[in-house]
Amino acid sequence: MNENKLKHLEFIQGVINRMGQNSFLLKGWTVTLVAGLFVFANTKDTDYRFISIAFIPTIFFWLLDGYFLWQEKLFRKLYDHVRTKGEDESIDFSMNVKPFEHEVSLWISICFSNTLRLFYLPIIAIIIITMVFACIY
């Protein structure tokens, strides 16, 4: 395999790895912040509005996580493109993923993919249930 092609694939794989790591960190921060807000709200005079603040980081991190997943999918398309280049084609080390945007779902639809919904919707449900209990008691 061409040394330049191999190096370009390594660069792309590095970006893909960072996107996955960012997604993992966002999920950890989401759980940490929501749990922290619940701890602060756990007083005798808990107001449901204080608990509702947990919606803000949850929604924000959900959208940001969707963006990282979208970028990861674009870079996977770039990886496949470079991987299938012939030995006689030149390697330009381009990291431009714009030509592949039509091959990947829209960013907002990726936000509602199964992998993200199965993580963030239960957190939102827990926030809502906690708000209801805070209103009742």
ROTIKE-665171 format. One record per residue (C-alpha): x, z, y. Coordinates in steps of 0.02 Angstrom, whole numbers, plus 50000, padded with zeros to 5 digits. Example, Ala and Ser with C-alpha at 12.3 -4.5 7.8 and 13.67 -1.06 7.14 Angstrom:
# residues 2
506155039049775506845035749947
# end
This chain:
# residues 137
500005000050000500574996150175501405011250258500475008350423498815007250332499165023550240499645032250403498065025950490497005032450345497865049350362497435049950548495615045950513495535058650372496235071750490494795068650611493525069350468494255086050413494145092950590492315087750605491925096750442492865112150501491935111950667490275111050575490765125750466491285136050617489655132150707488645138550561489665154550559489445156950746487575154050731487365167650600488515179450695487635177350863485875178650792486335194050690487185201650843485655198750951484565206650818485695222050817485565223751005483685221450997483495234950864482935249050978481315258750995480755248751144481225231551077480505217451179480105201251087480795191651236482525198751202482425192651023481865175451084483575173451165484215169850989483335152950998484545146751129486175147351029485255142150870484545126250947486145122551042487235124650887486005114450783486165099750902488045101650914488175102650724487155086650713488355078350834489865083250728489005077050570488595060650659490415058750714491005062650538489895048850467490575036550596492365040750552491965038850367491375021150407493005017950500493965024950352493065012950234493404998450352495275002150359495345005750172494624988650128495794978850244496904966650155498784969050146499054954250261497924961150400498784970550541498444988950570498094992950752497835011850729496175010650819495085026250813493615017450895492025020850796490845011650915490744995950806490015006550665488615015050764487335002350701487775006950521487435025650543485795034350584485495040150761486245056750813484555065150834483955059450663485535066650585485085083150669483535083250559484435078550399484145089450246485825098050257485535104050435483675107750419483975118550265485185129150366484415130250539482535130550502482645146750400483605154750543482245149350665480925155850544481815172750537481875173450727480005169750737479565182550604480625195550693479765191650858478055193650776478545210450703479255215850871477575211650953476585220950819477625236850818
# end
